[in-house]
């Protein structure tokens, strides 16, 4: 391969420390310029010229000890962008430190979760002062018993730039724990087993897993999920027997449909091992009695296009949450464990046009439903004997509530969490029998400055261009004046049916206390107003997501909550796609935009089935190998729609090891905008060279990234002090 040199004009202008800048726009740093090396891409007779296709590296290239010429060139470019970011924002370094310390000071560093009971033990997670990572512990029988530490992740993480421990799974006899480790941030976990009595870590080491695993009831057999090493799609369920050679593990199930992934779990009753196969529009479940790990799995109902269902076990029945029979907002059905196909399913909770049934939890004497009506979450409790049918009361105009960890089956206690944009999170135990409740934990906001009475939240409805009403949740200090000069940050996601909760954030206080309004737009693509709200924001309706956000922005400006000179937008991942779309559509509406790990090269990514997640997302975005979808996706794909015009001030972030949105998407996008934009606004990119999609590991490192993003916004508002 011909060596291609990387040229940049970043000169050694780091003497800027001698001439401190007052703002980013005063910087004399010269932005890096990426080489244009045209690559012709053809599909359906349409030719796209990608000048930055060369930025794509394989995992092998990134991880090789000796870097080839292309790898060197790409890394030089990413580091040049990082150096440019550091130069342009150098005057904010002290302020970023101030923000970080401020946000850190609100956190109770020696914090502990509310213990939960499972199989005779009380489990808890705690942090100690100054430590980045959690400590997992348990006590036998009661909370006064001696504590036994399962893992001190701070010790495990020592020497690693990135460390994630997950998948903790204790065996039925309480003697073993399976656990998983990711040290790259690629979400490829190494699965291992630890003896909780001796502390011994066994030689059983299983690479390239999802991290999830399930013990059979013999305490020897472990079911786990492996990933395709190239696409990272979850494709195989294996069975491992403790102490045997991993090479001899038995393949139990292979998901061959490239649009599906697979996983393994266990019913709350502990009676069944469950294999799930899932896609955007279809699911399939198989079960095996956990007492018989060498038996054959039985399919509950064979997969069918547009049939979604999930299962829970109770006594002699499977309870099934499903969209069967046109139940768009889902309903609850049940069937005998002996006759599980759909013709045997009978209604338990009927479908309702106005209410989305989001989840169910089964207890010995109660059925608990999580519902969403008019955008608000509700928790409903029904007794199996039909003597109870109650909703928990919630009084705030906008809030979030959800069922918490409830592994105990035979109990009257329902544990749930509650918070709002002004109310810190609480964990509450509700006695379903006598309706009493006990607040087990209230989130402490330290620092001595927080008073919830200083803040207000509300919900307004913006009219979209097609007449639909889109909810916007807002929070701000009561002493903040709302007018054209008010800085406002508008956030949204809008994909996969995921609804961002109207929750509390201690970090957000650093914006609110400096005069910002925070607004959350519940745009189409989420399920805020039910399943149809999601379907109206996907596939050939995807542009509704973007126009909803723009229309919310226009509403906020017209109603004098802010103005275009003080309106900011932020989103990450698929929300980063949203950011890319709106700066192409209506850049004039925003003074600044933060796009985190943005999915912006939609056409190329969805055409490349070797990229993780692509095949499983055809039902979300469409398969561009179909000309209809190709044309539609291209018409909004941010990278493809960049043209010569003015763009707002922008900060783009990514991670070199991101497995969900590959780093080259934002890198190419930034390079293209930089080459074409006609403005003098700030364009910055920061790549975390050690992390992936979720950013830095450790609770304090994550705060530093938030401080980075907030300082960008506050600097644009001249609020750096």
Buried (B, 14 or more C-beta within 10 A) or exposed (E): EEEEEBEBEBEEBEEBEEEEBEBBEEBEBEBBBBBEEEEEEEBEEEEBEBBBBBBBBEBEBBEEEEBEEBBBBBBBBBBBBBBBBBBBBBBBEEBBEBBBEBBBBBBEBEBBBBBBBBEEBBBBBBBBEEBBBBBBBBBEEEEEEEEEEBBBBBEBBEEBBBBBBBBBBBBBEBEBBBBBBBBBBBBBBBBBBBBBEEEEEEEBEBEBBBBBBBBBBBBBBBBBBBBBEEBBBBBBBBBBBBEEEEEEBBEBBEBEBBBBBBBBBBBBBBBBBBBBBBBBBBBBBBBBBBEEBEEEBBBBBEBBEEBBBBBBBBEEBBBBBBBBEEBBBBBBBBBEBEEBEBEBBEEBBEBBEEBBBBBBBBBEBBBBBBBBBEBBBBBBBBBBEEEBEEEBEBEBBBBBBBBBBBEBBEBBBBBBBBBBBBBBBBBBBBEBEEEEBEEBBEBEBEBEEBEEEBBBBEBBBBEBEEEBEBBBBBBBBEEBEBEEEBBBBBBBBBBBBBBBBBBBBBBBBBBBBBBBBBBBBBBBBBBBBBBBBBBBBBBEBBBBBBBBBBBBBBBBBEEEBBBBEBBBBBBBBBBBBBBBBBBBBBBEBBBBBBBBBBBBBBBBBBBBBEBBBBBBBBBBBBBBEEEEBBBBBBEBBBBBBBEEBEBBBBBBBBBBBBBBBBBBBBBBBBBBBBBEBEEEBBBBBBBBBBBBBBBBBBBBBBBBBBBBBBBBBBBBBEBBE
